[in-house]
């Protein structure tokens, strides 16, 4: 019996193009001025030091760090300090009304239905927890952050690593088989399945389904009873 839902964001409950066509270009454009303006703020300087550690160069200049961060954005690197800094930049954009967070209608309807059934829904995304909460706090549907019982990012581990899902299960205090994980990425689903979780792939935007996991292309076609 499923007692909790764990779900990815990008490509699963929000359109991939929202991240790639809206959020990433916004962060890329704003990042240099943001770093120059706030490099002495502890929250920012901590992440810049983390970048220096990541590249094994404690003497890297601000200019070098900016160049590295911009390269990581263009290459869609899942590196924690980058994700933390992107979240800070996006916060300003959300608050200024430069954009709202895209969510699929079928996804938000499904999440609300789980809440009605007292099944908690948790988020696990490569985007920082800050970025996740901003997406849901300033979504196309208004502030829906209250629909989620918890948020996890790469601080708990990489999304293609079995141990990450084991860490989440330990925090949820549930058996792995009681948790159902949604993602559009087969490697993430593979890791979750190896950790003992139930899995389901979201196949959107002409994506090809996996041969190893159940899949749907719309949450309206999903039946949780099939996992009981």
C-alpha positions in Angstrom: 0.0 0.0 0.0 1.3 3.4 -1.0 1.6 5.7 2.0 3.6 8.6 0.5 4.5 10.1 -2.9 7.9 11.3 -3.9 8.2 13.3 -7.1 10.7 14.9 -9.4 9.8 18.4 -10.8 11.3 19.1 -14.3 9.6 17.0 -17.0 7.3 15.4 -14.4 5.1 18.1 -12.9 6.4 21.1 -14.8 7.4 21.5 -18.4 11.1 21.0 -19.2 11.0 24.0 -21.4 10.0 26.2 -18.5 13.4 25.5 -16.8 15.4 25.6 -20.0 13.7 28.5 -21.8 12.8 30.7 -18.8 14.7 29.9 -15.6 18.1 29.1 -17.0 18.4 32.1 -19.4 17.2 34.4 -16.6 19.8 33.1 -14.2 22.5 33.3 -16.9 21.7 36.9 -17.6 21.4 38.1 -14.0 24.3 36.0 -12.5 27.3 38.3 -13.1 25.6 41.4 -11.6 24.2 39.3 -8.7 27.7 37.9 -7.8 29.4 41.3 -8.1 26.7 43.0 -5.9 26.3 40.3 -3.2 29.6 38.5 -3.1 30.2 39.7 0.5 26.8 38.5 1.8 27.5 35.3 3.8 24.8 33.3 2.0 26.4 34.1 -1.3 30.1 33.9 -0.2 29.5 30.5 1.2 28.4 29.2 -2.2 31.3 30.9 -3.9 33.7 29.1 -1.5 31.9 25.9 -2.4 32.5 26.5 -6.1 36.2 27.1 -5.3 36.3 23.7 -3.5 34.5 22.0 -6.4 37.1 23.2 -8.8 40.0 22.7 -6.3 41.1 26.3 -6.6 40.9 28.3 -3.4 42.4 31.3 -5.1 39.9 31.6 -7.9 38.9 35.2 -8.6 35.3 36.4 -8.8 35.7 36.7 -12.6 36.8 33.1 -12.8 34.0 31.9 -10.6 31.4 33.8 -12.7 32.8 32.2 -15.9 32.7 28.7 -14.4 29.1 29.2 -13.1 28.0 30.5 -16.5 29.5 27.4 -18.2 27.8 25.1 -15.7 24.5 26.8 -16.4 24.9 26.3 -20.2 25.9 22.7 -19.6 23.0 22.1 -17.2 25.4 20.8 -14.5 23.7 19.5 -11.3 26.2 21.0 -8.9 24.9 22.1 -5.5 26.5 25.6 -5.2 25.2 26.5 -8.7 21.7 25.4 -7.8 21.8 27.4 -4.5 22.9 30.6 -6.4 20.3 30.1 -9.1 17.7 29.8 -6.4 18.7 33.2 -5.0 18.5 34.8 -8.4 15.2 33.3 -9.3 13.7 34.5 -6.0 14.2 38.0 -7.1 12.6 37.2 -10.4 9.6 35.6 -8.8 9.1 38.4 -6.3 9.3 41.0 -9.1 6.7 39.2 -11.2 9.2 38.5 -14.0 7.6 35.0 -14.4 5.5 32.5 -12.5 6.2 28.8 -11.9 4.7 26.5 -14.6 2.9 23.4 -13.4 0.9 20.9 -15.4 -2.8 21.0 -14.7 -3.0 17.2 -14.4 -0.1 17.2 -11.9 -1.6 19.8 -9.6 -5.0 18.1 -9.7 -3.3 14.8 -8.8 -1.3 16.3 -5.9 -4.5 17.9 -4.5 -6.3 14.5 -4.8 -3.5 12.9 -2.8 -3.8 15.5 -0.1 -7.6 14.8 0.0 -6.7 11.1 0.6 -4.2 12.1 3.3 -1.3 10.7 1.3 1.7 13.1 1.8 3.6 14.4 -1.3 7.3 15.1 -1.1 9.6 16.8 -3.7 13.0 15.5 -4.7 14.7 17.7 -7.3 18.2 18.7 -8.4 17.0 22.3 -8.0 17.6 23.7 -4.5 14.9 23.6 -1.9 14.8 27.4 -2.1 14.1 27.1 -5.9 11.5 24.5 -5.3 9.6 26.5 -2.8 9.7 29.6 -5.0 8.3 27.6 -8.0 5.3 26.4 -5.8 5.0 29.7 -3.9 4.7 31.7 -7.2 3.1 29.1 -9.5 0.5 29.6 -12.2 -2.0 28.3 -9.6 -0.9 30.8 -6.9 0.8 29.6 -3.7 0.5 25.8 -3.7 3.5 25.1 -1.5 1.2 24.0 1.3 0.3 20.9 -0.7 3.8 19.4 -0.1 5.0 17.7 3.1 8.7 18.1 2.5 11.4 19.1 0.0 14.7 17.4 -0.9 17.5 18.5 -3.2 21.1 17.3 -4.0 22.2 18.0 -0.5 20.8 14.6 0.3 22.6 13.0 -2.6 22.6 12.8 -6.4 19.3 11.7 -8.0 20.9 8.8 -9.8 22.4 7.3 -6.6 20.6 4.6 -4.7 21.9 5.9 -1.4 20.0 9.2 -1.9 16.6 7.4 -1.9 17.7 5.3 1.1 18.4 8.6 2.9 15.0 10.0 2.1 13.2 6.8 3.2 15.1 6.9 6.5 13.8 10.5 7.0 10.2 9.6 6.1 10.2 6.7 8.6 8.4 4.4 6.1 9.3 1.2 4.4 10.7 1.8 0.9 7.9 -0.2 -0.8 5.4 2.2 0.8 6.7 5.1 -1.2 6.0 5.8 -4.9 8.5 7.8 -6.9 7.6 9.8 -10.1 10.2 11.0 -12.6 10.7 11.4 -16.3 14.4 10.1 -16.1 15.0 6.4 -16.3 18.3 6.5 -14.4 16.6 8.2 -11.5 13.8 5.6 -11.5 16.4 2.8 -11.7 18.1 4.1 -8.5 14.8 4.5 -6.7 13.8 1.0 -7.7 17.1 -0.4 -6.4 16.4 1.3 -3.1 13.1 -0.5 -2.9 10.7 2.3 -3.9 7.8 1.8 -6.3 8.3 3.8 -9.5 6.3 5.4 -12.3 7.7 7.3 -15.3 6.0 10.4 -16.7 6.4 10.4 -20.4 5.8 13.8 -21.9 6.8 15.9 -24.9 7.3 12.9 -27.3 9.7 11.2 -24.8 10.2 7.4 -25.2 9.0 5.3 -22.2 11.2 3.0 -20.3 11.0 -0.8 -20.6 11.7 -1.2 -16.9 9.1 1.0 -15.2 5.3 1.5 -15.4 4.6 4.8 -17.2 1.8 7.3 -18.0 1.8 10.5 -20.0 -0.8 12.2 -17.9 -1.5 11.9 -14.2 -5.2 11.6 -15.0 -4.3 8.1 -16.4 -2.6 7.0 -13.3 -4.3 4.6 -10.8 -2.7 4.4 -7.4 -4.8 1.3 -6.8 -2.5 -0.6 -9.2 0.3 -0.2 -6.6 -1.7 -1.4 -3.6 
